[in-house]
């Protein structure tokens, strides 16, 4: 390992930071919402679960909660896509969501 001299240290930029000009009425762009679930589509766990530090998933359930619900029979069972890959049919997710809304009392939010 060689000894570093002061001259080898990374140089800091000097001066004032440049300001980025923004239009006063510029609003953040919101991605267009896709209908969920799409019939005929196979959803992987990363597409339906909510993960920390990411945009929330459409179900607002963590991956662990989804797997616990599958184990308890409260969520549709996944289909096997490959040796180590599973997914859920869009139709199965739609039926599950419709069952949840049918089971909800009329006055509940």
Secondary structure, DSSP 8 states (H G I E B T S, - for coil): -----GGGS-----S--------TT----------SS-TT-EE-HHHHS--TTS---TT---HHHHHHHHHHTSS---EEEETTEEEEEHHHHHHHHHHHHHHS-TT--
